[in-house]
């Protein structure tokens, strides 16, 4: 398995080799820069921007991008949404202990078929992913491309995985709901509230809660996904309801400033600084909920118990993002890239190690690249099966023309041949049912996140299944000419 992964990694790295441009302001050794850039190339990310904050200085390492190039930041957007909610509390417009239903009257939930009392599921639960709403998004497939009405209809009376405050499960839907909450409480659209009360007051002029506003700057770098061993352009539409959970656009310079704000190293108003601190303060009320984990989930941040590091990774169709902060020495790392990668936080950890002088590690081959290889092989098999299908049709027509007849022949040998069609049928069922179940997504959302080769592999699987069944039916029901 390790040998196969290394071969696959070498193959993809060779195909994805691209010219690189790097700029470092200060603080990062040239050796570390080269290692970081080589790993970005190895990961097949066409354009990337890295920021390293150390001792009050920021270093930038750029791969075919600029400091003001705009990327989608994925789930790192949750930290902005949480900040907006906590700011509304500071403004006296809500309390995080309020029931969600108080501000969103349509919100209802059930646990084991019984309605959950409104006071038992609060804004606090949504902020900390302790609501019982999980990342299994097959329950609300409209989360990425649907409308608010469609999402609300799917969410109505949703069945919780656990009783609120009695467990933890990361779920994008929690922050979609918080986006609705911001709009309901503020009386503004999510974009208007965030821009007017959060982004601009914090000096984040290159961060956008609107895809239209981001693209109007002309500085958005297009997204990519793997497809037959190389990155391919991939920019599916962005649903406004998903922006609070993962589709904010930002630049590496703004994200470096956002990290500095969290670390208390950037001068802002005391009100905003207090809100930032609250978003990742250790709340002992969650100790039992997060017992046994290496971190607790604050307001849009994962905070590690032992080290105190604050982090979040993010992935959207076409993009990847990582932000890791070390309050213990006021350092941070930001990595933005325009290719959906299977494990975003690997990048942040690798950059931290490279900067710290730890023995250089390599980025592991990600699951999406492995899937792309598997899908490409299956696609090739599908092409072969088209030829086999044509051969079967010709041979069957010839058999009938030469005196063959239609008639059942249920011999033991013929009946054992059904094994192949049944395997092909099971493969199709596994793809349509098992694959989404393993990932916790609907097939529709998987089509946004999976390699481009997924579209052709579906066709290939159908061709292979159809051939298997046709071949078996011909064997059983088309008799050769009797001699």
N, C-alpha and C positions, 0 to 999 in steps of 0.2 A: 504493500500500500504506500509506504514512504517513497519507494523507488518510483512508483507511478506518479505520485504527487510532484516529485522533483522533475521528472520528465515533462509533465504538464506545465509546471512553472517555467521551465526553460523554454518550452515551445511558445507559450504566451508572451514571455518577456522578449523573445526574439522578434515575434510578429509585431509587438507593440512598441518597439524601439522608436523613439521620436526625438527630434532636436529639443534641447532644453536651454532655457535662459534662467539664470539665477542672480539674485541681488541680495546681499547681506549688509545690513547697516552696521552692526557691531555685535560682538559677544558670541557668535557661533563659529567654531573653527571651520576651516575650509574642508577638512576631512569629514566633519559631521555633515556639512552642507552636501557634499558629493554623495555621501551615503544616503541621506534623506531623499535626494533627487533620484538616485538609482532605484530606491524602493518604490517611489511613485511611478517610475517607468515600469518597474517589474509588475506593479499592480495594474498596469494598462490604464492609467488615468491621463487623458490627453492634456488637460490644463489643471493646475493646482496652485494654491497659495498657502504658505506656511508662515505663521508669526510665532516668535519665541520671545517671551517677556522675562527679563532677568535684571534684577537690580535697578529697576526704573528705566531700563533701556529696552527697546523693541527691535528685534532683528527680523528681517523678512527674507524668505527663500521662495522664489517664484518660478514656476514652470509654465512658460508660455502664457503668462497672465500679468496683471498689474495689481497694485495695492487697492485700486478702486474698482477692480473687476467684480461683478456681482454674481454670486452663486446662491442657489437654494441651500438653506442651512439645516434642513431636515428637522428632526425632533429637538434640536437645540432651540428651536422656536418656542418650545414649551416654557423655557425660562422667561421669555418675554411675556407670554400670556399670563403666567403666574405673577410676574411683577405687576402687570396691569390690574389683576384682581386684588392684590395686596395694596396697591395704590388706592383703589376704590374704597377699601376698608379704611385706610388712613384719611381719606376724604370724608368719611362718615356716611358713605352711601350703602354700605353693607357690612356684615361681620362674617368672617369665615366659618363661624359656628351656626350661621343661618341655615335652615333647611333649603335645599336647592329649589324645592317647590314654591317657596315664598317668592322667589323672583322669576321662576319659570313655571307657571301654574300647570303646564302640560306635562311636567316631568313626574313620572310614576315609575316604581320599580317593584319587583316581586322577588321573594326568596322562597324556594320550594313551593311555589304556587300560591303563596300567601302575600298579599300586598304589604310592603314595608311601610311602617308609619313615617309620615313626612319628616318628623323631627329626627329620625334615625339616619338619614342620609343627607349629609351637609356639604357645603362648599369645601370645607376642610378635607372631606373624603375625596373629592375630585382632585384637589391640589396634590394630594399625597398618594394617589392611586390606591386608596383603601376603600373604594366605593363598592367593590364587588363586580364592577364592569371590567371585563378582561380584554386582552389583545386579540381574542378570537373574533375577528371582524366578519365572519360569515353571518353573524347575526344582523349586521347592518352593512350590506354591501355597497350602499350609496355613499359611504364615508369619503371616498376619494373623488367620485365624479358626479354625485347626486346633488339634489337641492336640499335646502333646510327642511322643507315640508316632507320630502321623502325620508330624510334621516329621522325626523321627529316621529313619523309614522312607524318606522322600524324600531325605534327606541321605546315606543309606548309600551308600558308594562313589561319592560325587559326583565328576563330572569337573571338574577345575580349569581355569580359563582360562589360567593360566600357572603355572610351577613356584613353590612358596612362596619368598618373599624375592627373586624375580626380576622383580617388577612390583608395581603398585598398582592396586586397583580397589575403590571404595567398595561395601560390601555389608552390608545389614541383617542377613543371616544370621550374619555374624561375631559380632555382639553378642547375637543370640539364643543362640548356642552359649556365649558368655561368661556369660550368665545361668544356663544349665544348670551351667556350671563352678562358679559361686559357690555354687549349691545343693549340688553334689556335695562340694565341699571344706569348706564351712562346716557342713554337716549341717542347715542351716536353709533355709526357703523364701527365695526372692529378696526378697520383701517383708520378712520378719522380719530377715534379715541387714542389708539396707539401712537399715531403720528403726532397728534397735538399734545398729549399728556405724558408720553413715555419717550419716544424716539428723539424728537427734536429737543426737549428739555435736557436729555442726557447727552446731547451733542452727536447723536448717531444719524447724520444726514445722508449716509449711504446705506441705510437699512430701510426696507420697505415691506409693509404689510399688505401690499397690493401688487399683483403681478403686472397689471397695466402700468402702474407708476414706475415699477422697476424697469420694465422694457422701454419706457419712454426715455430713459437716460441713454439708451444705446450702449450700455456697458454690461448687459447680461451675457454671460458666456453660456452657450447651449449645452444641454445635457447629453449624456451618452449611456449606452448599455452594451454589454458584450453581445456579439452576434457572429458566429463562425470565426472565432479566435481573435477578433479585434473589436475595438470600440466602434459603435455605430450611433449616429445621431438619434436622440430619443427625447422628444419634448411633448409629452401628452398634455392635454389641457389641465389646468389647475382649478379645482372647485373652490369657490370662496369659503365654503364652510370648513375646509381642511386647513386653511392658512394658520389658524391658531395652534394647530398641533404639529405642523411641519413644513409649511410652504412660504415662510418669510424669506426674503432675499437680503443678503448683506455682503459686504466686502471684508477682506481679511483685516484691513485697518480698523474698520468699525468693530469687528469681533474682538480684536486686540483691546480696543477701548472698553468694550463690554466686559472683558475679563478683568481689566484694570478697575472698573467700577465695582465688580464683585469683591475684589481684593482690597478695596478702600484706597487704591493708589491714584485715583482720578478725582479731581476736585469737582464736586457737584453739590446741589443744595442738601442740607441736612435731612430734609423730608425724604428725598429720593435715596440718599445714602442709607437711611434707616430701613426703607423698604427693601433695598438690595440685601442688607444684612439679614433681614427676617426671612428672605427666601431660602436661605440655607442654614439657618440657625438650628442647632440640635434641640428638638422638641421632645422632652422626656415622655410626653403622652404617647408617643409612638414606639417606645422601647419594646413593649410586648409584641406589637404587630411585626416589627422587623427583627425580632430575636432570631438568632441563627443565621442571619445574613451578614455580609461583610459591609453593608451600607444601609443607610435609610434614605428614603426618597423625600426630599424637601419640596419647596415650591419650584418645580421644574428642574431640579438638580439631584444627582445622586451624590451623597456625601459619605465617604468611607469612614467607618468607625475608628479604625486604628490610625491611619495616616492623616485624616482630616481633609484629604484631597477632595476637591469638588469637580464633578465631571458630567458630561453628557455627550453622547454620540447621536448622529442623525443620518437617515437615509431617505431619499425620495427617488422616484423614478428618474434616473439620470444624474443624481448628485450624491455626494457623501460629505459629512462634516464631523469634526471632533473638536471639543474644547475641554481641556484638563487644566485645573488650577491647583497650585500648592500654596495654601495660605501660610504654611510654616516658613517659607522663604520668599514669599511674594513673587512667585514665578508662575508662568502659564504657557500653554501651547495651544495654538489654533491650527487646524488643518482643514482646508476647503478643497474639494475636487469635483470635477464634472463627469464622474462615472459612478453609478451605483455599485458599491463594493460591499461584500458580504459581512465584514466585521470592522466597523469604522474605528472603534476604540484602539485597535491594534496600531493605527497610525500614531495616535497621540502618545501611546506608551513607547513606541519605537523612537519617536522624536525626542521625548524626554530622556530616554537612555542615551541617545546619540549626543545630546547636548551635555549630559552629565558625565560623559566620558566612560559610560558603561560599555562593556564589550558589545560591538555592533551586532544586532540581531537582524534577521530578515523577516519581511512580511510573508506570512504563510499564504499559500494559494487559497483564494476565497471560494466559497461554495458555488457562487454564481458562475465563475470561470469553469469549475468542474462540470457544472450542469450544462454549460455551453458546449463543452467537449462531448459530453454524453448525448446531448440533443443533436449535435452535428453528425455523430456516428449513426444515430437512429435515422436521421434524415437521409444519409447515404444509403442505409439499408432500405428505406422506403423507395428510393430511386431504383434500386436493384429489383424490388418487388413489383414495380411497374412493368419491368421487363418480364418477370415471371408471370404476371397477370396476362400479358399479351401472349406469352408462350402457352399458357393454360387455355386461353380462348381459342387459339389456332388448333391445338391438339384436340380439344373437345369438338370443334367444328369438323375436323378431319375424321374423328371417330364416328360421329353421327353420319357423315357423308359416306363412309365406307361400310355402312350397314349396322352401325351401333344402334341401340334402342334405349328408350327411357324406361326405367324400371328399377325398383328397389332391390338392393342386394345387401341384406343385413347380416353379412358373415362376421365371425369374430374378428378377423383381421381388419375388415373395413370399419367396424365399430371402435376398435382401439385407436383408429386414426383420428377420432374426435378429440384426442388429447391436445393436439396442436391448436385447433380453433378455440378450445376452452381456455388455453393459456393466453391466446391473443385477446379473448374477451375479458379475462381477468386483468390483463395489462391495461386495457382501456378503462375498465372500472376503477382500477387503482389510480390511474392518472386523473380521472375526473373527480374521484371521491377521496382517495387516500392522500394524494399529493397536497390538495388544499387543507386536509385535516392535519397533516404533519406541520404545515406552515401556519395554521390558524388564520388563513385568509380565504376569501372566496376565489373562485377561478378567475373572476373578472379582475380582482385586485392583483392576483398573481400575474396576470398578463401584463400589468403595468411594471412589475418589479422583476420579472424573469428575463432571461436573455432573449434576444430577438429570435433566436433559433427555435424558441418554444412554438411559434406559429407553424413552422414547417414540420416540427416533430408531431404535432397533433394530426396533420394530414398524413404523415408517414405511418403513424400507428393505425389510423383507419384503413389505409391501403393494405398494410400487413394483415390486419384482422380480416378484411374482406377477402383477401387472397386465400387465407387459411380456411375460411368457411366455404368459399367457392370450390377450392381444391377437394375438400372433404365431401361436399355434396356431389361433385362430379364422380368421385370415386364410388360413392354409394348408389347413385341414381342413374348414371350413364353407363350402360353395359357395352362392352366391346362386341364386335361382330363375332358370332359363333362360328367356329371353324368346322 
